[in-house]
């Protein structure tokens, strides 16, 4: 049984159908990258998995349990944590206070403030600083740390590198490599195709709300993904068309 399964998910924004019958699975310890153009449905899909957007049809299953009608705060307590695009920190609160908020609806587990600061050492001297005064990279590290404090089974990361300099992105991804090596299960939305392919086990390219391409990251070429990105290639390596 897969750790997480999405079955024929349909999500709408009013009359706009943003996600159109998407199905996917992810195994424990796996990293899945979601790529695609702006408006392809990636963020909406993550929000639907996290419970922040109710689907019009389909199901979300965690270890076989149907979460489709479960509200977002209860999904956190069941093991799903979302790091949203834009971070959404409480900017008048300190790094430590933001991190501790992550535990309020989470589960017992190994993650603590000290462990997060070990994972992101650039936050140590900023522990008592208000997050509104942090750099973009420090804010992103705080947002990821806050999600980890809930001790999730599945970590959903939306646009990790958005708005960050290449040097800061390198630092954030160095920390993510540690998470991946520790066996954390991750679904990652990333515009940087090279980084997405480098850190993930599998990649899914979305186009207009659908899966245009899916395959093992080591077997999918940049050309394959680029074609799928622009709607020129709708076939998964070794599988039937999506």
C-alpha positions in Angstrom: 0.0 0.0 0.0 1.3 3.4 -1.0 1.8 6.0 1.8 -0.2 8.6 -0.1 -2.5 8.1 -3.1 -4.5 10.6 -5.1 -7.3 9.1 -7.2 -9.0 10.9 -10.1 -8.8 14.2 -8.3 -10.8 17.1 -9.7 -10.4 20.6 -8.2 -12.1 23.8 -9.3 -11.7 27.5 -8.8 -15.2 28.6 -9.5 -15.9 27.6 -13.1 -12.2 27.0 -13.8 -11.2 23.3 -13.5 -7.6 23.6 -12.2 -6.9 19.9 -11.6 -8.5 17.4 -14.0 -8.6 13.8 -13.0 -5.1 13.6 -11.5 -4.0 10.3 -10.0 -0.6 9.7 -8.3 1.0 7.6 -5.6 4.1 8.2 -3.4 5.9 5.6 -1.3 7.4 6.1 2.1 10.8 7.8 1.8 10.3 8.8 -1.8 10.7 12.3 -3.2 8.3 13.2 -6.0 8.8 16.4 -8.0 5.9 18.3 -9.6 6.9 20.5 -12.5 5.0 22.5 -15.1 4.2 26.0 -16.3 2.5 28.6 -14.1 -1.2 27.7 -14.0 -0.6 24.0 -14.6 -2.4 23.1 -11.4 0.6 22.2 -9.2 -0.2 24.4 -6.3 -3.9 23.6 -6.4 -3.0 19.9 -6.3 -0.8 20.4 -3.2 -3.4 22.5 -1.5 -6.0 19.8 -2.2 -3.8 17.1 -0.7 -3.3 19.3 2.4 -7.0 19.9 2.7 -6.8 23.6 2.0 -8.9 23.2 -1.1 -11.9 20.9 -1.3 -11.9 18.7 -4.4 -15.0 18.5 -6.6 -14.4 14.8 -7.2 -11.8 12.1 -6.5 -10.1 11.0 -3.3 -6.9 11.5 -1.2 -5.8 8.5 0.8 -3.1 8.4 3.5 -2.0 4.8 4.3 -5.3 3.7 2.9 -7.4 6.1 5.0 -9.7 8.4 3.0 -8.9 12.0 3.9 -11.0 13.7 1.3 -13.5 15.2 3.7 -11.0 15.7 6.6 -10.3 19.4 7.3 -6.8 20.7 6.8 -5.9 21.1 10.5 -6.8 17.5 11.2 -4.7 16.3 8.2 -1.7 18.0 9.9 -2.4 15.8 13.0 -2.6 12.8 10.7 0.7 13.4 9.1 0.5 15.8 6.2 2.3 19.2 6.3 2.3 21.9 3.7 5.0 24.6 3.2 2.9 27.0 1.1 4.2 29.3 -1.7 5.1 32.6 -0.1 5.9 30.9 3.3 2.9 32.5 5.1 4.9 33.2 8.3 3.6 35.2 11.3 6.0 38.1 10.7 5.6 39.8 14.1 6.5 36.5 15.9 10.0 35.2 16.3 11.6 32.2 14.6 11.1 30.1 17.7 7.5 31.2 18.1 6.7 30.3 14.5 8.4 26.9 14.9 6.4 26.1 18.1 3.2 26.9 16.3 4.0 23.9 14.1 3.6 21.6 17.0 0.1 22.8 18.1 -1.9 20.7 15.6 0.9 18.2 14.9 1.8 14.8 16.4 4.4 13.7 18.9 7.7 12.9 17.4 11.4 13.6 17.1 11.3 17.2 15.7 12.0 20.0 18.1 13.2 23.6 17.9 16.8 22.5 18.5 16.6 19.8 15.8 15.3 22.3 13.3 18.1 24.7 14.1 20.6 21.9 13.6 19.0 21.2 10.2 19.1 25.0 9.3 22.1 26.4 11.2 21.6 29.8 9.6 18.6 30.2 11.9 20.5 29.7 15.2 21.6 33.3 15.6 18.1 34.4 14.5 16.2 32.2 16.9 14.7 35.2 18.8 14.4 37.5 15.8 11.0 38.4 14.3 10.5 36.6 11.0 9.5 39.8 9.3 13.2 40.9 9.7 14.7 37.8 8.1 16.1 37.3 4.7 14.2 35.2 2.1 16.3 32.2 2.7 15.9 32.4 6.5 12.1 32.8 6.1 12.0 29.7 3.8 14.0 27.7 6.3 11.7 28.8 9.1 8.6 27.8 7.0 10.1 24.3 6.3 11.1 24.0 10.0 7.6 24.9 11.1 6.1 22.1 8.9 8.6 19.6 10.2 7.7 20.5 13.8 4.3 18.7 13.2 6.3 15.5 12.6 4.7 14.7 9.2 4.6 11.5 7.2 4.4 13.6 4.0 6.0 17.0 3.5 4.5 19.1 0.7 6.9 21.9 -0.5 5.5 24.5 -2.8 8.0 26.6 -4.8 11.0 26.2 -2.5 13.3 28.4 -4.5 10.9 31.1 -5.5 12.3 34.6 -5.1 15.6 33.4 -3.6 19.1 34.0 -5.0 21.0 31.0 -6.4 23.4 31.0 -3.4 20.5 30.9 -0.9 18.7 28.2 -2.9 21.9 26.1 -2.7 21.8 26.4 1.1 18.1 25.5 1.3 18.6 22.5 -1.0 21.6 21.3 1.0 19.3 21.1 4.0 16.7 19.3 1.9 19.3 16.7 0.9 19.6 16.0 4.6 15.9 15.5 4.9 15.8 13.3 1.9 18.7 11.2 3.2 16.8 10.8 6.5 13.9 9.1 4.7 11.4 12.0 4.8 8.7 11.6 2.2 8.4 14.8 0.1 6.3 16.1 -2.7 8.1 19.1 -4.2 6.9 21.8 -6.6 9.9 23.4 -8.2 10.3 25.6 -11.3 14.0 24.8 -11.5 13.9 21.7 -13.6 17.6 20.7 -13.0 17.1 20.9 -9.2 13.8 19.0 -9.4 15.3 16.1 -11.4 18.5 16.1 -9.2 16.8 15.6 -5.9 13.7 13.5 -6.8 13.1 9.8 -7.3 10.2 10.5 -9.7 8.9 13.5 -11.6 5.5 14.4 -12.8 5.0 17.2 -15.3 1.5 18.8 -15.3 -0.1 20.6 -18.1 -3.5 22.4 -17.9 -4.5 20.5 -14.8 -3.5 17.0 -16.1 -0.5 14.7 -15.8 1.4 15.1 -19.1 4.4 13.1 -18.2 5.4 10.8 -15.3 8.5 8.7 -14.8 11.7 8.0 -12.8 13.8 11.1 -12.6 16.9 9.2 -13.8 15.1 8.0 -16.8 13.4 11.2 -17.9 15.5 13.6 -19.9 15.2 17.4 -19.8 14.0 17.2 -23.4 11.1 14.9 -22.4 10.0 17.2 -19.6 10.4 20.3 -21.8 8.1 18.7 -24.4 5.6 17.8 -21.8 5.8 21.3 -20.3 4.7 22.8 -23.6 2.2 20.1 -24.5 4.3 18.4 -27.2 4.8 15.1 -25.4 2.1 13.4 -23.4 3.6 10.0 -22.8 5.3 8.6 -19.7 8.5 6.6 -20.4 7.5 3.0 -20.7 3.8 3.7 -20.1 0.6 4.7 -22.0 -0.2 8.3 -22.8 -1.6 10.3 -19.9 
